[in-house]
C-alpha cells in the first residue's frame, strides 16, 4: 500500500512538474525571431545596402561585370532590362535614313546582345568605356572608318543592367 501510494504521489508530482515547464527556445529560434536576443547585450546585426547589393550582385565593379557580361550569355539574359530600348537606323526611310527606337521585350532579344569584348581586337574593332554624369556607363564598340558602331548603356538597378542599345550601322 505504501509503495502504490508513493508511486501515485511520484507520478502526480512529475506530471505537475512537467506541465509547469515551457520549452525554452533554442538560440537559433531566438536569433531568427529577434537578432538582438542571439547574444545577450549585443546589438542587432543588420545588413547594409552595400552588403545586400554585394550578395545580390556578384560583379559590383563595372569593368569586371563588363568582362563577364560580354562573354556569358546566361549573365546577359539576367542583366538586360525588360523591355530593352533598342535604337537603330532605318536605311530604307525616305527621304533619308532615320533613327528608329523600339522597346524590345526580353523574350524577343537576340542573344548575344553584345559581342565578347575579348575578341574585338581580332575583329579590328575598338571599345571605349565612358562613365556618365547620371552614374550610368556607356560602352561604345566600333570599327574605325566605317558605320559599324554600337553604344551600350548600362545602369545599376541595383545590379548592372543593360538599359539601351544604339546601333548606328547602316
C-alpha positions as CSV (number, residue, x, y, z in Angstrom):
1,X,0.0,0.0,0.0
2,X,2.8,2.3,0.9
3,X,4.5,1.5,-2.4
4,X,1.5,2.2,-4.5
5,X,0.8,5.5,-2.7
6,X,4.4,6.6,-3.2
7,X,4.2,5.8,-6.8
8,X,1.0,7.7,-7.2
9,X,2.5,10.8,-5.4
10,X,5.6,10.5,-7.5
11,X,3.6,10.3,-10.8
12,X,1.4,13.2,-9.7
13,X,4.5,15.3,-8.8
14,X,6.2,14.5,-12.0
15,X,3.1,15.4,-14.0
16,X,2.7,18.8,-12.3
17,X,6.4,19.5,-12.7
18,X,6.2,18.7,-16.4
19,X,3.1,20.7,-17.1
20,X,4.7,23.7,-15.4
21,X,7.6,23.6,-17.8
22,X,7.6,25.5,-21.0
23,X,10.1,24.6,-23.7
24,X,12.9,27.1,-23.9
25,X,13.6,28.4,-27.4
26,X,16.9,27.5,-28.8
27,X,19.5,30.2,-29.6
28,X,18.7,29.7,-33.4
29,X,15.0,30.1,-32.9
30,X,15.5,33.2,-30.7
31,X,18.0,34.7,-33.2
32,X,15.6,34.2,-36.0
33,X,12.8,35.9,-34.1
34,X,15.0,38.6,-32.6
35,X,18.6,39.0,-33.7
36,X,19.4,41.1,-30.6
37,X,18.4,38.1,-28.4
38,X,21.0,35.8,-30.0
39,X,23.8,37.2,-27.9
40,X,22.7,38.9,-24.7
41,X,23.7,42.6,-24.7
42,X,24.7,42.5,-28.4
43,X,23.3,45.0,-30.9
44,X,21.2,43.5,-33.7
45,X,23.1,42.7,-36.8
46,X,21.7,44.4,-39.9
47,X,22.9,44.2,-43.5
48,X,23.9,47.4,-45.1
49,X,22.8,48.3,-48.6
50,X,26.3,47.6,-49.9
51,X,26.3,44.1,-48.2
52,X,22.9,43.3,-49.8
53,X,24.0,44.6,-53.2
54,X,27.2,42.6,-53.0
55,X,25.2,39.4,-52.1
56,X,22.8,40.0,-55.0
57,X,25.3,41.4,-57.5
58,X,28.4,39.2,-57.9
59,X,30.0,41.8,-60.2
60,X,29.6,45.2,-58.5
61,X,32.7,46.7,-60.2
62,X,31.6,47.7,-63.8
63,X,34.8,46.6,-65.5
64,X,34.6,43.1,-64.0
65,X,30.9,43.0,-64.8
66,X,31.5,44.0,-68.5
67,X,34.1,41.3,-69.0
68,X,31.7,38.6,-67.7
69,X,28.6,40.1,-69.4
70,X,30.1,40.2,-72.9
71,X,31.4,36.6,-72.5
72,X,28.4,34.9,-70.8
73,X,25.0,34.7,-72.5
74,X,23.4,33.4,-69.3
75,X,24.6,36.6,-67.5
76,X,23.3,38.7,-70.4
77,X,19.9,37.1,-70.0
78,X,19.8,38.1,-66.3
79,X,21.2,41.5,-66.8
80,X,19.2,43.1,-69.6
81,X,16.3,45.4,-69.0
82,X,12.8,44.2,-69.9
83,X,11.9,45.8,-72.2
84,X,15.3,46.8,-73.7
85,X,15.4,50.1,-75.6
86,X,16.9,49.5,-79.0
87,X,17.7,52.3,-81.4
88,X,18.8,51.5,-85.0
89,X,19.0,53.3,-88.3
90,X,16.2,52.7,-90.8
91,X,18.3,52.8,-94.1
92,X,15.1,52.5,-96.2
93,X,13.4,55.6,-94.7
94,X,12.6,58.4,-97.2
95,X,13.8,61.0,-97.9
96,X,16.9,59.8,-95.9
97,X,17.8,57.2,-93.3
98,X,16.5,58.0,-89.8
99,X,16.8,56.5,-86.3
100,X,14.0,54.2,-85.1
101,X,13.5,53.3,-81.4
102,X,11.8,50.2,-80.2
103,X,11.0,48.7,-76.8
104,X,12.1,45.0,-77.3
105,X,10.6,42.6,-74.7
106,X,13.3,40.3,-73.2
107,X,11.7,37.3,-74.8
108,X,12.5,38.8,-78.3
109,X,16.1,40.0,-77.6
110,X,18.6,38.2,-79.8
111,X,21.5,36.7,-77.9
112,X,24.3,37.5,-77.6
113,X,23.1,41.1,-77.2
114,X,26.7,42.3,-77.1
115,X,29.9,40.9,-78.6
116,X,32.7,39.4,-76.4
117,X,35.0,42.3,-75.6
118,X,38.0,39.9,-75.6
119,X,37.5,39.2,-79.3
120,X,37.2,42.8,-80.5
121,X,40.9,43.4,-81.4
122,X,40.9,40.3,-83.7
123,X,37.9,41.8,-85.5
124,X,39.5,45.2,-86.0
125,X,37.0,46.8,-83.6
126,X,37.7,49.2,-80.7
127,X,35.9,49.7,-77.4
128,X,35.6,52.9,-75.3
129,X,34.0,52.9,-71.8
130,X,32.7,56.2,-70.7
131,X,31.1,56.9,-67.2
132,X,28.1,59.3,-67.4
133,X,27.1,62.1,-65.0
134,X,24.0,60.2,-64.0
135,X,26.0,57.1,-62.8
136,X,25.3,55.0,-66.0
137,X,28.2,53.8,-68.2
138,X,28.3,53.8,-72.0
139,X,30.3,51.3,-73.9
140,X,31.0,52.2,-77.5
141,X,32.1,49.5,-79.9
142,X,33.1,50.5,-83.4
143,X,35.2,49.6,-86.4
144,X,37.2,52.7,-87.4
145,X,36.3,54.4,-90.6
146,X,33.0,52.5,-91.0
147,X,29.4,53.0,-89.9
148,X,29.8,49.8,-87.7
149,X,29.2,51.5,-84.4
150,X,27.1,50.4,-81.3
151,X,26.7,52.1,-78.0
152,X,25.5,50.1,-75.0
153,X,24.2,52.0,-71.9
154,X,24.3,50.2,-68.5
155,X,22.9,51.4,-65.2
156,X,22.9,49.9,-61.7
157,X,19.3,48.8,-60.8
158,X,20.7,47.7,-58.1
159,X,23.0,45.4,-60.2
160,X,24.5,46.4,-63.5
161,X,21.9,46.1,-66.2
162,X,21.9,46.9,-70.0
163,X,19.3,49.5,-70.5
164,X,19.8,50.7,-74.1
165,X,21.5,49.7,-77.3
166,X,22.1,52.2,-80.1
167,X,23.2,50.6,-83.3
168,X,24.3,53.3,-85.8
169,X,25.3,50.8,-88.5
170,X,23.9,51.4,-91.9
